[in-house]
Amino acid sequence: MDGLFEIPGAQRPPITGGSLSGNTHASAPLAVRMRPRSLDELVGQQQLRAPGSPLRQLIEGDQPMSLILWGPPGTGKTTIASIVSGQSDRHFIEVSAVSAGVKEVRAAIETARAELVRTGRETVLFVDEVHRFSKAQQDALLPGVENRWVTLVAATTENPFFSVISPLLSRSLLLTLESLTDADIEQVLREALSDVERGLGGSVDIEEEALAHLVRLAGGDARRALTYLEAAAGAAAVRDVTVIDVEIAETAVDRAAVRYDRQGDQHYDVISAFIKSVRGSDPDAALHYLARMIEAGEDPRFIARRLVILASEDIGLADPTALTTAVAAAQAVQLIGLPEGRLNLAQATIALAVAPKSNAVIVAIDQALGDVRSGKVGTVPPHLRDAHYSGSRSIGHGSGYIYAHDEPYGIAAQQYAPDVIDGAEYYRPTALGAEAAVKERLERIRVLLRGDTRGR
């Protein structure tokens, strides 16, 4: 739950000392109070909490190593820094990449070096949003990291291979944090509801549908989930009720509860309607269903995968750029995630919806598969068999093969298919979009290949 110590709207000084875990008084935000105090309290990120993991060694074994923590917001980056601060005997300094410059970075490292020389006490230097540092600022970190004057813990939501300089990456261990699952977020909320010392202490309860609404809105971000819960609890107190229902949750977070079960009928019904709307060339309906899925917290990678499939299944060569567009959108979503990824999904949805349609590709491959599965698997014609190894020619392999590039139009008239399916036409292009030109060319090719003059 990175950034939980931050009070929304407050300006943080560039450099601070001490532990991040100390601000747990009653007036602190719920997300701050519920910050995990140890790795065992950390929700999710099992791969980082395993016995013997680098993170365990750093925190429990006092092994000096610099870390770069890469992951989406609310997954635990700042929490890990807090745990390092609270559970080790190291001095702690924080540098904000938003407001610190080279001067502040060098000052922090010099302070750490002096502390090490004077007392032998090591320093953890936490850099939040390190991707915001310029190359010069990141260069200023190198002496401290290389000489182990500091144990660097740097957090970033951006791909460090693009945003962090190579020398700093090579001197640090990169740990990747995953988005929290719905189950993880639900666990965080239930613990906050029941925790007497730091949470709401059972003063308010929540209906299952309202809880599911908050989980969906959180989008894998624990900090956001706790902020929403605190707002909903406040709204319940104003109404003098002890149960948060869907109406209170909607009012508190100013977001309507989308009825959408990601494991049930809504998941399948909405994605079905989305695909059929794109196939039916209705971009407005498709965008509506896309918005419903995004708002309900559907995995954007799932939506992108469906668009990639549709690009070949329902468009194919009627618009050869459709697959490129869909794949690019899927890669963009994988790279940047939501909310920005909604733009890539919307662009691909609109492009595929207005594209000319053809199902000739899926019909062709399914018919070919049907023939193979029914036993129509003939031997490869001798002239097409591999003739590169010694002795292949003596058994007739490659004999009579005509090299296509030596022929007029680059097309060699010879039998390519096994006898059992010779003459089969699996691919029947339509006259829609760019496939019309493919249809015209294929008709001429078939005439050249086998003297086929039938109209197609």
FENTA-V127977 format. One record per residue. N is the residue number from 0. SS is DSSP state (@ for helix, = for strand, . for the rest). D_LAST is the distance of its C-alpha to the last C-alpha in Angstrom with 2 decimals. Layout:
((N & SS & D_LAST) (N & SS & D_LAST))
This chain:
((0 & . & 62.58) (1 & . & 62.98) (2 & . & 64.88) (3 & . & 66.64) (4 & . & 69.98) (5 & . & 68.84) (6 & . & 69.99) (7 & . & 67.29) (8 & . & 68.34) (9 & . & 71.15) (10 & . & 71.49) (11 & . & 72.07) (12 & . & 74.42) (13 & . & 72.93) (14 & = & 75.01) (15 & = & 76.48) (16 & = & 78.48) (17 & . & 78.89) (18 & . & 76.65) (19 & @ & 73.66) (20 & @ & 74.57) (21 & @ & 77.86) (22 & . & 76.69) (23 & . & 76.53) (24 & . & 79.08) (25 & . & 78.52) (26 & . & 77.45) (27 & . & 74.66) (28 & . & 71.09) (29 & @ & 69.96) (30 & @ & 67.39) (31 & @ & 70.27) (32 & @ & 72.54) (33 & . & 69.93) (34 & . & 69.08) (35 & . & 69.16) (36 & . & 72.34) (37 & . & 71.26) (38 & . & 68.18) (39 & . & 68.68) (40 & . & 68.37) (41 & . & 65.19) (42 & . & 62.19) (43 & . & 58.97) (44 & . & 58.49) (45 & @ & 59.50) (46 & @ & 58.43) (47 & @ & 61.08) (48 & @ & 63.82) (49 & . & 63.76) (50 & . & 67.04) (51 & . & 67.38) (52 & . & 64.65) (53 & @ & 65.42) (54 & @ & 66.05) (55 & @ & 68.56) (56 & @ & 70.24) (57 & @ & 70.58) (58 & @ & 72.00) (59 & @ & 73.99) (60 & . & 74.72) (61 & . & 75.52) (62 & . & 73.25) (63 & . & 72.88) (64 & . & 69.23) (65 & . & 67.23) (66 & = & 64.19) (67 & = & 61.20) (68 & = & 59.84) (69 & = & 56.24) (70 & . & 54.69) (71 & . & 53.76) (72 & . & 56.58) (73 & . & 58.72) (74 & . & 58.08) (75 & . & 61.58) (76 & @ & 62.01) (77 & @ & 65.21) (78 & @ & 66.38) (79 & @ & 66.33) (80 & @ & 68.43) (81 & @ & 70.77) (82 & @ & 71.12) (83 & @ & 71.82) (84 & @ & 74.48) (85 & @ & 76.03) (86 & @ & 76.04) (87 & . & 77.15) (88 & . & 80.39) (89 & . & 78.69) (90 & = & 79.39) (91 & = & 76.46) (92 & = & 75.33) (93 & = & 72.33) (94 & = & 70.74) (95 & = & 68.31) (96 & . & 65.56) (97 & . & 65.31) (98 & . & 68.82) (99 & . & 70.27) (100 & . & 70.39) (101 & @ & 71.28) (102 & @ & 74.96) (103 & @ & 74.63) (104 & @ & 72.62) (105 & @ & 75.27) (106 & @ & 78.02) (107 & @ & 76.49) (108 & @ & 76.21) (109 & @ & 79.75) (110 & @ & 81.04) (111 & @ & 79.35) (112 & @ & 80.78) (113 & @ & 84.26) (114 & @ & 84.06) (115 & @ & 83.07) (116 & @ & 85.96) (117 & @ & 88.51) (118 & @ & 87.78) (119 & . & 85.18) (120 & . & 82.97) (121 & . & 79.25) (122 & = & 77.12) (123 & = & 73.69) (124 & = & 71.99) (125 & = & 69.27) (126 & = & 66.81) (127 & = & 64.58) (128 & . & 61.30) (129 & @ & 61.80) (130 & @ & 58.46) (131 & @ & 60.26) (132 & . & 62.68) (133 & . & 62.23) (134 & @ & 62.22) (135 & @ & 65.92) (136 & @ & 66.75) (137 & @ & 64.90) (138 & @ & 66.68) (139 & @ & 69.96) (140 & @ & 69.23) (141 & @ & 68.93) (142 & @ & 72.68) (143 & @ & 73.40) (144 & @ & 70.55) (145 & @ & 71.15) (146 & . & 74.91) (147 & . & 74.48) (148 & . & 76.74) (149 & . & 74.28) (150 & = & 71.79) (151 & = & 68.82) (152 & = & 66.70) (153 & = & 63.96) (154 & = & 61.45) (155 & = & 58.10) (156 & . & 55.04) (157 & . & 53.08) (158 & . & 51.50) (159 & @ & 54.59) (160 & @ & 52.61) (161 & @ & 51.85) (162 & @ & 55.05) (163 & . & 57.83) (164 & . & 59.10) (165 & @ & 58.62) (166 & @ & 62.38) (167 & @ & 62.93) (168 & @ & 59.97) (169 & @ & 61.22) (170 & . & 64.67) (171 & . & 63.51) (172 & = & 61.86) (173 & = & 58.65) (174 & = & 58.36) (175 & = & 55.22) (176 & . & 55.77) (177 & . & 53.08) (178 & . & 52.64) (179 & . & 54.74) (180 & . & 53.04) (181 & @ & 53.57) (182 & @ & 56.06) (183 & @ & 57.94) (184 & @ & 58.19) (185 & @ & 59.35) (186 & @ & 62.01) (187 & @ & 63.22) (188 & @ & 63.56) (189 & @ & 65.34) (190 & @ & 67.77) (191 & @ & 68.51) (192 & @ & 69.18) (193 & @ & 71.65) (194 & . & 73.30) (195 & . & 76.88) (196 & . & 77.95) (197 & . & 75.09) (198 & . & 72.65) (199 & . & 73.01) (200 & . & 75.19) (201 & . & 73.89) (202 & . & 75.00) (203 & . & 71.62) (204 & = & 68.92) (205 & = & 65.23) (206 & . & 62.88) (207 & @ & 59.94) (208 & @ & 57.38) (209 & @ & 59.23) (210 & @ & 59.39) (211 & @ & 55.64) (212 & @ & 55.19) (213 & @ & 57.36) (214 & @ & 55.58) (215 & @ & 52.17) (216 & @ & 53.55) (217 & @ & 55.18) (218 & . & 51.87) (219 & . & 53.59) (220 & . & 56.49) (221 & @ & 59.83) (222 & @ & 61.83) (223 & @ & 59.71) (224 & @ & 59.98) (225 & @ & 63.77) (226 & @ & 64.00) (227 & @ & 62.08) (228 & @ & 64.28) (229 & @ & 67.41) (230 & @ & 66.29) (231 & @ & 65.53) (232 & @ & 68.91) (233 & @ & 70.60) (234 & @ & 68.90) (235 & @ & 70.06) (236 & @ & 73.60) (237 & @ & 73.63) (238 & . & 72.71) (239 & . & 75.34) (240 & . & 72.98) (241 & . & 72.54) (242 & = & 68.94) (243 & = & 65.90) (244 & . & 63.31) (245 & @ & 59.84) (246 & @ & 61.26) (247 & @ & 63.81) (248 & @ & 61.28) (249 & @ & 58.96) (250 & @ & 61.90) (251 & @ & 63.28) (252 & @ & 60.15) (253 & . & 58.71) (254 & . & 55.33) (255 & . & 53.88) (256 & . & 53.24) (257 & . & 49.52) (258 & . & 49.11) (259 & . & 46.83) (260 & . & 47.40) (261 & . & 45.64) (262 & . & 45.80) (263 & . & 45.12) (264 & @ & 42.98) (265 & @ & 42.98) (266 & @ & 41.51) (267 & @ & 38.50) (268 & @ & 38.20) (269 & @ & 38.35) (270 & @ & 35.93) (271 & @ & 33.49) (272 & @ & 33.92) (273 & @ & 33.58) (274 & @ & 30.23) (275 & @ & 28.88) (276 & @ & 30.20) (277 & @ & 28.46) (278 & @ & 25.17) (279 & . & 25.83) (280 & . & 26.50) (281 & . & 30.19) (282 & @ & 32.21) (283 & @ & 35.51) (284 & @ & 35.27) (285 & @ & 34.08) (286 & @ & 37.11) (287 & @ & 39.39) (288 & @ & 38.43) (289 & @ & 38.64) (290 & @ & 42.13) (291 & @ & 43.17) (292 & @ & 42.27) (293 & @ & 44.02) (294 & @ & 47.07) (295 & . & 47.32) (296 & . & 47.38) (297 & . & 44.02) (298 & . & 43.36) (299 & @ & 41.31) (300 & @ & 39.79) (301 & @ & 38.31) (302 & @ & 36.68) (303 & @ & 35.38) (304 & @ & 33.89) (305 & @ & 31.98) (306 & @ & 30.53) (307 & @ & 29.46) (308 & @ & 27.61) (309 & @ & 26.00) (310 & @ & 24.81) (311 & @ & 22.39) (312 & @ & 21.87) (313 & @ & 21.11) (314 & @ & 20.24) (315 & @ & 19.00) (316 & @ & 17.19) (317 & @ & 17.04) (318 & @ & 20.62) (319 & . & 21.55) (320 & @ & 25.19) (321 & @ & 25.44) (322 & @ & 26.30) (323 & @ & 28.80) (324 & @ & 30.38) (325 & @ & 30.75) (326 & @ & 32.20) (327 & @ & 34.56) (328 & @ & 35.75) (329 & @ & 36.40) (330 & @ & 38.38) (331 & @ & 40.30) (332 & @ & 41.27) (333 & @ & 42.43) (334 & @ & 44.49) (335 & @ & 46.16) (336 & . & 45.88) (337 & . & 46.82) (338 & . & 47.77) (339 & . & 46.18) (340 & @ & 43.02) (341 & @ & 42.22) (342 & @ & 41.15) (343 & @ & 38.56) (344 & @ & 37.21) (345 & @ & 37.16) (346 & @ & 35.37) (347 & @ & 32.63) (348 & @ & 32.41) (349 & @ & 32.04) (350 & @ & 29.53) (351 & @ & 27.25) (352 & @ & 27.78) (353 & @ & 26.77) (354 & . & 23.80) (355 & . & 20.21) (356 & . & 19.04) (357 & . & 16.27) (358 & . & 16.87) (359 & @ & 13.91) (360 & @ & 16.63) (361 & @ & 18.86) (362 & @ & 16.31) (363 & @ & 15.23) (364 & @ & 18.90) (365 & @ & 20.15) (366 & @ & 17.82) (367 & @ & 18.88) (368 & @ & 22.44) (369 & @ & 22.27) (370 & @ & 21.47) (371 & @ & 24.26) (372 & @ & 26.66) (373 & . & 26.09) (374 & . & 27.20) (375 & . & 24.10) (376 & . & 25.80) (377 & . & 25.95) (378 & . & 28.03) (379 & . & 26.89) (380 & . & 26.33) (381 & @ & 29.68) (382 & @ & 28.53) (383 & @ & 27.25) (384 & . & 30.50) (385 & . & 33.18) (386 & . & 35.31) (387 & . & 37.71) (388 & . & 40.64) (389 & . & 43.31) (390 & . & 42.65) (391 & . & 38.90) (392 & @ & 38.27) (393 & @ & 40.75) (394 & @ & 38.65) (395 & . & 35.42) (396 & . & 33.94) (397 & . & 31.88) (398 & . & 32.48) (399 & . & 29.80) (400 & . & 28.02) (401 & . & 26.43) (402 & . & 27.04) (403 & @ & 23.88) (404 & @ & 26.07) (405 & @ & 27.54) (406 & . & 24.34) (407 & @ & 22.82) (408 & @ & 20.62) (409 & @ & 21.88) (410 & . & 19.27) (411 & . & 20.75) (412 & . & 19.01) (413 & . & 20.50) (414 & . & 19.95) (415 & . & 20.11) (416 & . & 19.62) (417 & . & 22.37) (418 & @ & 22.10) (419 & @ & 21.94) (420 & @ & 18.54) (421 & . & 17.17) (422 & . & 13.49) (423 & . & 13.16) (424 & . & 10.42) (425 & . & 12.57) (426 & . & 11.25) (427 & . & 8.34) (428 & . & 9.40) (429 & . & 10.11) (430 & . & 10.82) (431 & . & 14.48) (432 & . & 17.12) (433 & . & 16.84) (434 & @ & 13.63) (435 & @ & 11.89) (436 & @ & 13.17) (437 & @ & 12.19) (438 & @ & 8.46) (439 & @ & 9.00) (440 & @ & 11.24) (441 & @ & 9.39) (442 & @ & 6.73) (443 & @ & 10.13) (444 & @ & 11.86) (445 & @ & 9.95) (446 & @ & 10.71) (447 & @ & 14.23) (448 & @ & 14.73) (449 & @ & 14.11) (450 & . & 13.36) (451 & . & 9.84) (452 & . & 8.82) (453 & . & 6.31) (454 & . & 3.75) (455 & . & 0.00))
